[in-house]
């Protein structure tokens, strides 16, 4: 598929041929869902914790005699049925991550890129090289281009001046090509790739 290449000032800078096996797939929600779920599970902290019977602080003395009280037999006030007792089978710190093959993760990234291309929310920039890090100038350019919630993916390295100018603008996120992922792409309305970003992604996903 062919797409126009633009500059930051909205001027045209030619066109580019995008690989159909990366940008021209029919997006599948089930594949995207599985990859996003894998990403979010891997990022989940898993630090939730409760105190069990052996963790709460109480005397180990038997709370009352075994027989003759007319009540149930108990030896410890740490039991879960008592107030301030330990929690039975409560959550403990653990990892929520689960496995997903590299091939499937790559397929998910292809479908995420294809979904943006299919909805017309994919933009290709010539480059994002700025001579100086001026936030005001970049914010004005983004407004004129109609970018509200946008993810910009560059090549192996992001231009320092652009990164500095963009970090103070709400709604603009910048990543190098190796940081491209399904969750961040789907989270934003518009995906902007530089020509270097397109080349890097195509090399990564071939």
N, C-alpha and C positions, 0 to 999 in steps of 0.2 A: 504494500500500500504506500501511496505517496502523500506527503504532508508538507505544507508550507513551513519554511523556517523564517522566524522573525527576529528583530533586534529588540533591545530593551526600550527603544524609543518607538516601538510598534512598526518600524519600517520593515519591508520585506527583504530577506537575504537569501532568496532562492528556495529550493525545495529539497527534500530528502526522501529516500526510499527506505521504508521500514520493513523489516522481515515479517512476513505473514505468519510464520510459525511462532512468533513471539507477540506481535501486536495485532494479529488478525484472527485470533481464536474466538470461538463462541463462548463467552464467559459462563462458567458453571458455578452456581451458588454453593453447591455441596463441597467443591474443592476449596473455594475461598473460605468457607466456614471452618473446615478442618484445619487449614493452615493458621487462620486467625486464632482459633481455639488453642492450637499448639503454642503460638507465640505468647498469648495471654497467660496460659498455664505456666509456661517457663518463667515468666516475669513475676508471677505471684509469690509473695514473700514467704508464706507458709510458716510464720512465726507464732501462730496462735497456740496458746498453751493453757492448761488447767492443772490444778494440784490434785493428785490422786490420793488414795488412802495412806500411802507410805510417805507422802510429801507434806501433809498438813501437820501443824505443830500442836500436839496434845499430849497429855500424860498417857502412858501405856497401862496405867492401873485399871483393873477391872471396875466398871462403873457401878455395878451393884452385884449382890450375890447371885449365884447361878439358879438356886431353887427357892421356892417359897414366896416369891414376890407376886405371883399371879400374872406376871408380864413375860414377854419374850426374853430369851437368853441373849445377853450381849456381853462382849468383852472389851470393846473399844468404842470410844466416842468419835473415832475417826471414820466410822462407817458412813457410807453415802446417805443413809436414811436420816442421819442426824444433821441438825443445823450446824454449819461450819465444818461439816465432815468433808472427806475427799470426794471428788467427782468421779463417777463410774464411767469408764471408757470415754473420757473427755478428749478433746483434740490435743495433739502433741506436735511440736515442731517437725515439719517434714517438707520435702520438695513435692510440688504439684506437677512437675515436668513429666512429660511422656514422650516416647519416641515417635519420630516421623522421618521417613527416609529422605535423603538429599534430593532424589529425583522428584518426589512428590512436592517438596518445598519449592523446587525450581519450577515445577508445573504450576503451583499456586501463584508464583510471581508472574509467570507468563499470562495467566488468566486475569490477574489484577491489572497488568499493563493493557491487556486487550479490552478490559471493561471500560477503562478510561478512553481508549481510542474509539470504542463503539458508541459511547455517549457524547463524543465530541469534546471531552474535557481533557484532551491531551494537547499540549503546546510544545513545540520545539524551538528553543532559542539558539541563536548562533553561538553565543558564549555569555558568561556573566563576569567578564573581566572589567573591573572598575579601577580608575586611576587613583581615586581617593574614597575613603569610607564615609560617604555623606548619606545619613539616614533619610533626611528630608527629600533629597533628590530621588532616592529609590522608592520612598513611599509615594511620591507623586507619580512616578512611572508605573508602579503597581496599580494605583487608582485609575490611571488612564487606560491600562490594559484590562481593567475590570477584575483584578485578582482580589478576592476577599479571604478565602481559606485555601492556601496554595502550598504544595510541596515542590521544591525545586531540587532536582537531582543532577549533579555535575559529574565530571569524570573522576579519576582517582583522587584528585585533590581539589578542594574548593578554594576559589580566590579569596584571600584573606580580607581584602577591603570589602568585598561583597558580603562575606559572612559577618563582619563587624557591623555593616550598615543594616543587615537584615535582622540581626538578633534583637533589635529594639522595636521591631515592627510586629504588631499583633497580627496573626494570621499567615505569616510567612515563615516557613521552615525550610532549612537547607541541609542536604545530605550528600556525601560522596557516593559514588556508584555502589561501593561495597556495602553501604548502609541501607540500600534500597530494600524495603520489606513490604509484605502484603498489608499489614495492619495500617502502617503510616500512609500508604498509597490510597487505601479505601477511606480512610478517616477524613481526607481533604477533598474539597470539591474539585480542584483543578490540579493536574499533574503537569509540571513543567520539566522537560528534559533538555539539557544542552546537547549540542552535536557530539561533544566528547562523552556525555552521559549515555547517549544512544549507542555509540560505538562500544563503550565499556559494558553496558548491559547485554548487548548482542553477543559480545565475546564471552561473557560470563554464562549466558544461557544456551549457547550453541552445543 
